[in-house]
């Protein structure tokens, strides 16, 4: 290789190196839309209440980083009420109110950590919730998996509570929802319910728990005490926690719940479910709309407050029948309060008919409310006690005192 060829190759290598460095410089550049943590205000919870004149009052709970760092370093306990601040503003909608809240906070508000949105009862009954939900679904920051609730009274009052165990009320509500104490509904779930075949949506209904003796009025939590029923995004009624269990059974959403039966007066046996499933089987014949709710449940006996020997197959059968009666009673109570009392389909019947009879459904979908009262609902429940527990005889009783049949 001569000298000229060597120089030519060297120049080409330099050009390649310069090109590579130029392209790599784009990869090394920082994020153009980055946001420093020290410049961010994290929203922990939000409440929406109705205001006179058609507007809303938006209340947000913001994390105070200094308080959290101070407690971590000093070993302080949570629940003191100093870990967050609450700010509110009135606007035509969430976007308008949020822009006004922002003027009261020196950091840029960030929605990504908000786990609970609480709607005041007055606003829920007035209607128009879907207009506010649009902000939560359209804006890039709010999470669609955040939980929705309806509160008795003003929703803003819930954010002012100081939970004894958790740092803020939003975390309390999130954990209660995920434990399936009642309905567990996210922002996305609520929107899907409203646009579903029945147009009926459900939200957990929360209420302030009275504080323990000696505690301040705010040192308590809000708990799930029932379900709010919505039709076309307007709250039309509510059911208590017992009827909610019936709703959950029919919707195949029941998870954590004990069933207690009374085989004899003054005696009780409690079971915890292992697994349970519900299938809605629709039939349409001669113009008659029918639904068969086929339910199977398996449970474990966790407490025997009777003199019955639950190890005996005969006694087990009796317990299973009693459990089936109890579940059926809850479901009938739910049907009575919601289907008959409010004439709304909160159980998924419309979806079941739509899937099986799409042509017939298209003819009645616009006046399903007139068909619903005549829909016949049958309940078929099969319960099995898979585990009678560790003890062979009831506690405190001798073998001869135990009833085996």
ABEGO torsion letter per residue (X at the ends): XBAAAAAAAAAAAAAAAAAAAAAAAAAABBBAABBBAAABBBBABBBBBBBBGGBBBBBBBBBBAAAAAAAAAAGBBBGAGAABBBBBBBBABAAAAAAAAAAABABBBBAAABABBBBBAAAAAAEGAAAAAAAAAABAABBAABBBBBBBEBAAAAAABBBAABABAAAAAAAAAAAGABBBBBAAAAAAAAABAAGBBBBBBBBBBBBBBGBBAABBBBBBAEBBBBBGGBBAEBBBAAAAAAAAAAAGABBBBBBBBBABBGBBBBBBBABBBBBBBBBBBGGBBBBBBBBBBBBBBABBABABBAABAAAAAAAAAAAAAAAAAAAAAAAAAAAAAAGBBAAGAAAAAAAABAAAAAAAAAAAAAAAAABBBBBBBBBBBABAEABABBBGBBAAABBAX
